[in-house]
Amino acid sequence: MTVFALTTNETLWWVTLAVGLVVCLVVWFLLERLRRSVSEVDGGVSVLWTMGKRVAQNTSTTYLLTTTKDRGVELVEELQHHAAADAASRGGHT
């Protein structure tokens, strides 16, 4: 059986290395959690950004709705005018 005789100085170095390894593992664990959280947030922001762009595309011409409504009213009035003129030309017979 082999027995290793370590001096106090060597023991302290081994303890320091063990503590350093534990610190490195804890830092790695925390950074990995941070990376995963950031990745989830990035995914959510990407979806939100895409939906926002789609809403912007779908509403970019809403200012034309007033003009469209006005043109529709004018068209209805014109059709009523033509219907009245047609009825008058037929002598009131439909």
PyRosetta script that sets phi, psi and omega in degrees:
from pyrosetta import init, pose_from_sequence

init()
pose = pose_from_sequence("MTVFALTTNETLWWVTLAVGLVVCLVVWFLLERLRRSVSEVDGGVSVLWTMGKRVAQNTSTTYLLTTTKDRGVELVEELQHHAAADAASRGGHT")
pose.set_psi(1, 135.2)
pose.set_omega(1, -177.8)
pose.set_phi(2, -101.0)
pose.set_psi(2, 130.0)
pose.set_omega(2, 178.7)
pose.set_phi(3, -113.5)
pose.set_psi(3, 128.4)
pose.set_omega(3, 177.6)
pose.set_phi(4, -95.4)
pose.set_psi(4, 124.9)
pose.set_omega(4, 176.9)
pose.set_phi(5, -100.1)
pose.set_psi(5, 115.2)
pose.set_omega(5, -179.0)
pose.set_phi(6, -107.3)
pose.set_psi(6, 140.6)
pose.set_omega(6, 175.5)
pose.set_phi(7, -80.1)
pose.set_psi(7, 168.0)
pose.set_omega(7, 179.3)
pose.set_phi(8, -60.8)
pose.set_psi(8, -38.4)
pose.set_omega(8, 179.8)
pose.set_phi(9, -64.1)
pose.set_psi(9, -44.8)
pose.set_omega(9, 179.1)
pose.set_phi(10, -65.8)
pose.set_psi(10, -39.1)
pose.set_omega(10, 178.2)
pose.set_phi(11, -62.0)
pose.set_psi(11, -43.1)
pose.set_omega(11, 178.9)
pose.set_phi(12, -64.1)
pose.set_psi(12, -36.2)
pose.set_omega(12, 177.1)
pose.set_phi(13, -65.6)
pose.set_psi(13, -42.9)
pose.set_omega(13, 178.4)
pose.set_phi(14, -64.1)
pose.set_psi(14, -40.3)
pose.set_omega(14, 177.3)
pose.set_phi(15, -64.1)
pose.set_psi(15, -42.0)
pose.set_omega(15, 178.6)
pose.set_phi(16, -62.1)
pose.set_psi(16, -43.6)
pose.set_omega(16, 178.8)
pose.set_phi(17, -64.5)
pose.set_psi(17, -39.5)
pose.set_omega(17, 178.4)
pose.set_phi(18, -65.0)
pose.set_psi(18, -44.5)
pose.set_omega(18, 178.1)
pose.set_phi(19, -63.2)
pose.set_psi(19, -41.3)
pose.set_omega(19, 177.5)
pose.set_phi(20, -60.9)
pose.set_psi(20, -41.0)
pose.set_omega(20, 177.9)
pose.set_phi(21, -63.8)
pose.set_psi(21, -43.9)
pose.set_omega(21, 178.6)
pose.set_phi(22, -62.1)
pose.set_psi(22, -43.8)
pose.set_omega(22, 179.2)
pose.set_phi(23, -61.9)
pose.set_psi(23, -42.9)
pose.set_omega(23, 178.6)
pose.set_phi(24, -61.7)
pose.set_psi(24, -42.4)
pose.set_omega(24, 179.2)
pose.set_phi(25, -65.5)
pose.set_psi(25, -40.0)
pose.set_omega(25, 178.2)
pose.set_phi(26, -65.7)
pose.set_psi(26, -43.1)
pose.set_omega(26, 178.7)
pose.set_phi(27, -62.7)
pose.set_psi(27, -43.7)
pose.set_omega(27, 178.1)
pose.set_phi(28, -59.5)
pose.set_psi(28, -46.0)
pose.set_omega(28, 179.8)
pose.set_phi(29, -59.7)
pose.set_psi(29, -46.3)
pose.set_omega(29, -179.1)
pose.set_phi(30, -66.0)
pose.set_psi(30, -41.2)
pose.set_omega(30, 178.2)
pose.set_phi(31, -65.8)
pose.set_psi(31, -36.7)
pose.set_omega(31, 177.8)
pose.set_phi(32, -65.5)
pose.set_psi(32, -42.2)
pose.set_omega(32, 176.0)
pose.set_phi(33, -61.2)
pose.set_psi(33, -42.1)
pose.set_omega(33, 178.7)
pose.set_phi(34, -63.5)
pose.set_psi(34, -43.3)
pose.set_omega(34, 179.5)
pose.set_phi(35, -60.9)
pose.set_psi(35, -43.4)
pose.set_omega(35, 179.7)
pose.set_phi(36, -66.0)
pose.set_psi(36, -40.4)
pose.set_omega(36, 177.9)
pose.set_phi(37, -63.7)
pose.set_psi(37, -43.7)
pose.set_omega(37, 179.4)
pose.set_phi(38, -63.7)
pose.set_psi(38, -38.8)
pose.set_omega(38, 179.1)
pose.set_phi(39, -63.7)
pose.set_psi(39, -41.9)
pose.set_omega(39, 177.4)
pose.set_phi(40, -63.9)
pose.set_psi(40, -44.0)
pose.set_omega(40, 179.3)
pose.set_phi(41, -63.1)
pose.set_psi(41, -42.3)
pose.set_omega(41, 179.5)
pose.set_phi(42, -61.5)
pose.set_psi(42, -41.9)
pose.set_omega(42, 177.6)
pose.set_phi(43, -62.1)
pose.set_psi(43, -44.0)
pose.set_omega(43, 178.3)
pose.set_phi(44, -64.5)
pose.set_psi(44, -40.4)
pose.set_omega(44, 179.7)
pose.set_phi(45, -67.0)
pose.set_psi(45, -37.3)
pose.set_omega(45, 178.6)
pose.set_phi(46, -63.1)
pose.set_psi(46, -43.4)
pose.set_omega(46, 178.1)
pose.set_phi(47, -63.9)
pose.set_psi(47, -45.2)
pose.set_omega(47, 179.6)
pose.set_phi(48, -61.5)
pose.set_psi(48, -42.2)
pose.set_omega(48, 179.6)
pose.set_phi(49, -63.4)
pose.set_psi(49, -42.7)
pose.set_omega(49, 179.2)
pose.set_phi(50, -63.2)
pose.set_psi(50, -45.5)
pose.set_omega(50, 179.0)
pose.set_phi(51, -63.9)
pose.set_psi(51, -39.3)
pose.set_omega(51, 177.5)
pose.set_phi(52, -61.8)
pose.set_psi(52, -41.1)
pose.set_omega(52, 178.0)
pose.set_phi(53, -65.8)
pose.set_psi(53, -37.6)
pose.set_omega(53, 178.3)
pose.set_phi(54, -66.2)
pose.set_psi(54, -41.2)
pose.set_omega(54, 177.3)
pose.set_phi(55, -62.1)
pose.set_psi(55, -42.9)
pose.set_omega(55, 179.6)
pose.set_phi(56, -62.1)
pose.set_psi(56, -40.3)
pose.set_omega(56, 178.2)
pose.set_phi(57, -65.4)
pose.set_psi(57, -40.9)
pose.set_omega(57, -177.1)
pose.set_phi(58, -73.7)
pose.set_psi(58, -21.1)
pose.set_omega(58, -177.5)
pose.set_phi(59, -112.6)
pose.set_psi(59, 9.4)
pose.set_omega(59, -175.8)
pose.set_phi(60, -70.4)
pose.set_psi(60, -19.4)
pose.set_omega(60, -178.2)
pose.set_phi(61, -115.7)
pose.set_psi(61, 21.4)
pose.set_omega(61, -179.3)
pose.set_phi(62, -65.5)
pose.set_psi(62, -21.8)
pose.set_omega(62, 178.0)
pose.set_phi(63, -64.4)
pose.set_psi(63, -19.1)
pose.set_omega(63, 179.4)
pose.set_phi(64, -80.2)
pose.set_psi(64, -11.9)
pose.set_omega(64, -177.6)
pose.set_phi(65, -61.6)
pose.set_psi(65, -36.7)
pose.set_omega(65, 178.3)
pose.set_phi(66, -63.7)
pose.set_psi(66, -44.4)
pose.set_omega(66, 178.4)
pose.set_phi(67, -63.7)
pose.set_psi(67, -41.9)
pose.set_omega(67, 179.4)
pose.set_phi(68, -62.0)
pose.set_psi(68, -43.5)
pose.set_omega(68, 178.5)
pose.set_phi(69, -62.2)
pose.set_psi(69, -45.8)
pose.set_omega(69, 179.6)
pose.set_phi(70, -60.4)
pose.set_psi(70, -43.0)
pose.set_omega(70, 179.1)
pose.set_phi(71, -65.7)
pose.set_psi(71, -36.4)
pose.set_omega(71, 177.4)
pose.set_phi(72, -64.7)
pose.set_psi(72, -42.2)
pose.set_omega(72, 177.5)
pose.set_phi(73, -62.7)
pose.set_psi(73, -43.3)
pose.set_omega(73, 178.7)
pose.set_phi(74, -62.1)
pose.set_psi(74, -39.1)
pose.set_omega(74, 179.6)
pose.set_phi(75, -65.7)
pose.set_psi(75, -43.4)
pose.set_omega(75, 177.9)
pose.set_phi(76, -61.7)
pose.set_psi(76, -44.1)
pose.set_omega(76, 178.8)
pose.set_phi(77, -62.3)
pose.set_psi(77, -41.3)
pose.set_omega(77, 178.6)
pose.set_phi(78, -64.1)
pose.set_psi(78, -42.0)
pose.set_omega(78, 178.4)
pose.set_phi(79, -64.9)
pose.set_psi(79, -39.3)
pose.set_omega(79, 177.2)
pose.set_phi(80, -64.5)
pose.set_psi(80, -39.1)
pose.set_omega(80, 178.1)
pose.set_phi(81, -62.6)
pose.set_psi(81, -45.8)
pose.set_omega(81, 179.9)
pose.set_phi(82, -66.7)
pose.set_psi(82, -38.1)
pose.set_omega(82, 178.3)
pose.set_phi(83, -64.3)
pose.set_psi(83, -40.9)
pose.set_omega(83, 179.1)
pose.set_phi(84, -66.6)
pose.set_psi(84, -41.5)
pose.set_omega(84, 178.9)
pose.set_phi(85, -65.2)
pose.set_psi(85, -39.4)
pose.set_omega(85, 179.4)
pose.set_phi(86, -65.9)
pose.set_psi(86, -41.3)
pose.set_omega(86, 179.1)
pose.set_phi(87, -65.5)
pose.set_psi(87, -37.5)
pose.set_omega(87, 179.7)
pose.set_phi(88, -69.3)
pose.set_psi(88, -36.4)
pose.set_omega(88, -178.5)
pose.set_phi(89, -72.2)
pose.set_psi(89, -23.8)
pose.set_omega(89, 178.2)
pose.set_phi(90, -88.8)
pose.set_psi(90, -1.8)
pose.set_omega(90, 179.4)
pose.set_phi(91, 80.6)
pose.set_psi(91, 28.1)
pose.set_omega(91, 178.0)
pose.set_phi(92, 85.9)
pose.set_psi(92, 2.0)
pose.set_omega(92, 177.9)
pose.set_phi(93, -93.7)
pose.set_psi(93, 134.2)
pose.set_omega(93, 177.9)
pose.set_phi(94, -109.4)
pose.dump_pdb("model.pdb")
